[in-house]
Amino acid sequence: MREPFGLILAGGRGTRMGGVSKAGLLLGGESLLERVQARLAPQVTRIAVNANAPLRTPHPVIRDSLEGHFGPLAGVLTGLDWAAALGASHIVTVAVDTPFFPCDLVPRLLLAGGGGLAIAETSDGEHGTFGLWPVSLRAPLAAYLEQGGRKVRTFTTAQGAALARFPDTTPPAFFNINTPDDLTRAADWL
């Protein structure tokens, strides 16, 4: 298997942030998008950003291929289509609002997945937006979304996803910035 492509999921509406795109939020003088790009870049061969609004980034920005708000799985499907068109076999997804994800995310997902679907997990549960996704999942994922499915865990469980266990850390590796208070808390860890 070749090294996977990376996909940053940045298509959320940021409703708990007052409708502001989380990609542009500043943390320690850098945008969340800049922080996540820098952490992901050494682990993958190329990066795209899934967003439904314009973003400033050196990487391609790809909009959801499905109209409407279908959640992160719509972004994953769009990323799988992008990667397949470029001849990649897998993508690794990360969320733009989770700037402390592990620097060894990709190797650990690869080890757990053995070429198949793998999702990150810690003691507090699964982190479905952090996963290794084979492009062969395009058809089943499209069918799941067309049938009204939206829950990441329901889909990944049905597909027999392997779980890559990550240790508990400070800051928490998969700490998700959803609110202004979360952003303040994240700044305290810098």
C-alpha positions as CSV (number, residue, x, y, z in Angstrom):
1,M,0.0,0.0,0.0
2,R,1.2,3.5,-0.9
3,E,1.3,6.3,1.7
4,P,-2.3,7.7,2.1
5,F,-3.5,11.1,1.1
6,G,-4.7,13.4,3.9
7,L,-8.1,15.1,4.1
8,I,-8.8,17.9,6.6
9,L,-12.5,18.0,7.4
10,A,-13.4,21.7,7.6
11,G,-16.9,21.7,6.3
12,G,-18.8,22.2,9.5
13,R,-21.1,25.2,10.0
14,G,-19.5,26.3,13.4
15,T,-22.9,26.8,14.9
16,R,-21.6,26.6,18.5
17,M,-19.0,29.2,17.5
18,G,-21.7,31.6,16.3
19,G,-21.5,30.5,12.7
20,V,-17.8,31.3,12.3
21,S,-15.6,28.9,10.3
22,K,-13.4,27.1,12.8
23,A,-10.7,26.8,10.2
24,G,-9.8,30.5,10.6
25,L,-9.9,30.6,14.4
26,L,-6.6,31.7,15.9
27,L,-4.8,29.6,18.5
28,G,-1.4,30.8,19.6
29,G,-1.2,33.2,16.6
30,E,-1.9,30.5,14.0
31,S,-5.2,29.4,12.5
32,L,-6.6,26.0,13.4
33,L,-6.2,25.1,9.7
34,E,-2.5,26.1,9.7
35,R,-1.9,24.0,12.9
36,V,-3.7,21.0,11.5
37,Q,-2.0,21.2,8.1
38,A,1.5,21.4,9.8
39,R,0.7,18.3,12.0
40,L,-0.7,16.3,9.1
41,A,1.8,17.1,6.3
42,P,4.7,15.0,7.4
43,Q,2.4,11.9,7.7
44,V,0.8,11.9,4.2
45,T,1.8,12.3,0.6
46,R,-0.6,15.1,-0.2
47,I,-3.4,17.1,1.4
48,A,-6.8,18.4,0.5
49,V,-9.2,20.4,2.6
50,N,-12.9,19.6,2.6
51,A,-14.8,22.9,3.0
52,N,-18.0,24.4,1.6
53,A,-16.7,28.0,1.8
54,P,-13.5,29.5,0.4
55,L,-10.4,29.1,2.6
56,R,-6.8,30.4,2.3
57,T,-4.6,27.3,2.0
58,P,-1.9,26.1,-0.3
59,H,-3.9,22.8,-0.7
60,P,-6.9,22.1,-2.9
61,V,-10.2,22.9,-1.3
62,I,-12.9,20.4,-2.3
63,R,-16.6,21.0,-1.6
64,D,-19.0,18.3,-0.6
65,S,-20.2,16.4,-3.6
66,L,-23.6,16.1,-2.0
67,E,-25.9,19.1,-1.7
68,G,-27.2,19.8,1.8
69,H,-25.6,19.3,5.2
70,F,-24.8,15.6,5.5
71,G,-22.1,15.9,8.1
72,P,-18.6,14.6,8.1
73,L,-19.3,11.5,6.1
74,A,-20.2,13.6,3.1
75,G,-16.7,15.1,3.4
76,V,-15.2,11.7,3.7
77,L,-17.0,10.6,0.5
78,T,-15.8,13.7,-1.3
79,G,-12.2,13.0,-0.2
80,L,-12.4,9.4,-1.3
81,D,-13.6,10.5,-4.8
82,W,-10.7,13.1,-4.9
83,A,-8.1,10.4,-3.9
84,A,-9.5,7.8,-6.3
85,A,-9.3,10.2,-9.2
86,L,-5.6,10.7,-8.4
87,G,-4.9,7.0,-8.0
88,A,-4.6,6.8,-4.2
89,S,-5.7,3.7,-2.4
90,H,-6.5,5.4,1.0
91,I,-7.1,8.7,2.8
92,V,-6.6,9.7,6.4
93,T,-9.1,12.1,7.7
94,V,-8.6,14.7,10.5
95,A,-10.9,17.4,11.9
96,V,-9.8,21.0,11.6
97,D,-11.0,21.8,15.1
98,T,-8.8,19.2,16.8
99,P,-5.3,20.7,16.7
100,F,-3.5,18.3,19.2
101,F,-4.0,15.1,17.3
102,P,-1.1,12.7,17.5
103,C,2.0,13.2,15.3
104,D,2.0,9.4,14.8
105,L,-1.7,9.2,13.8
106,V,-1.1,7.8,10.4
107,P,1.4,5.0,11.2
108,R,-0.8,3.8,14.1
109,L,-3.9,3.8,11.9
110,L,-2.0,1.9,9.2
111,L,-0.8,-0.7,11.7
112,A,-4.3,-1.2,13.2
113,G,-6.1,-1.2,9.8
114,G,-3.9,-3.6,7.9
115,G,-5.0,-2.0,4.7
116,G,-8.6,-1.7,5.7
117,L,-10.8,0.9,7.6
118,A,-9.3,2.0,10.9
119,I,-10.6,4.6,13.4
120,A,-8.8,6.3,16.3
121,E,-9.9,5.6,19.8
122,T,-8.9,6.6,23.4
123,S,-10.3,5.7,26.8
124,D,-13.1,8.1,26.3
125,G,-14.3,6.5,23.0
126,E,-14.0,6.4,19.3
127,H,-13.0,9.5,17.3
128,G,-14.6,8.7,13.9
129,T,-13.4,11.8,12.1
130,F,-9.8,10.5,12.6
131,G,-9.6,7.5,10.4
132,L,-7.9,5.5,7.6
133,W,-10.4,5.0,4.8
134,P,-9.8,2.8,1.7
135,V,-11.2,4.3,-1.5
136,S,-13.0,1.0,-2.0
137,L,-15.5,2.3,0.5
138,R,-16.9,4.9,-1.9
139,A,-19.9,2.9,-3.1
140,P,-21.0,1.6,0.3
141,L,-20.6,5.1,1.8
142,A,-22.5,6.7,-1.0
143,A,-25.3,4.2,-0.5
144,Y,-25.4,4.7,3.3
145,L,-25.7,8.5,2.8
146,E,-28.4,8.1,0.1
147,Q,-30.4,5.9,2.5
148,G,-30.3,8.7,5.1
149,G,-27.4,7.5,7.2
150,R,-25.4,10.2,8.9
151,K,-23.7,8.6,11.9
152,V,-20.0,7.9,11.5
153,R,-19.9,5.2,14.1
154,T,-22.9,3.3,12.6
155,F,-21.2,3.2,9.2
156,T,-17.7,2.3,10.5
157,T,-19.1,-0.4,12.8
158,A,-21.1,-1.9,9.9
159,Q,-17.9,-1.9,7.8
160,G,-15.9,-3.7,10.5
161,A,-13.5,-0.9,11.3
162,A,-10.4,-1.7,13.2
163,L,-9.7,0.5,16.2
164,A,-6.3,2.2,16.7
165,R,-5.8,2.8,20.4
166,F,-4.1,6.0,21.5
167,P,-3.0,6.8,25.0
168,D,-4.6,9.5,27.2
169,T,-2.5,12.7,27.0
170,T,-2.4,16.3,28.2
171,P,-3.7,18.0,26.3
172,P,-6.1,15.3,25.1
173,A,-5.0,14.3,21.6
174,F,-8.5,14.5,20.2
175,F,-9.7,17.6,22.1
176,N,-12.3,19.2,19.9
177,I,-12.7,23.0,19.8
178,N,-16.5,23.6,19.6
179,T,-17.1,26.7,21.7
180,P,-15.2,29.9,22.6
181,D,-14.5,28.3,26.0
182,D,-12.9,25.3,24.3
183,L,-10.7,27.7,22.4
184,T,-9.6,29.4,25.6
185,R,-8.9,26.0,27.2
186,A,-6.8,24.9,24.2
187,A,-4.8,28.2,24.5
188,D,-3.9,27.3,28.1
189,W,-2.2,24.1,26.8
190,L,0.2,25.9,24.5
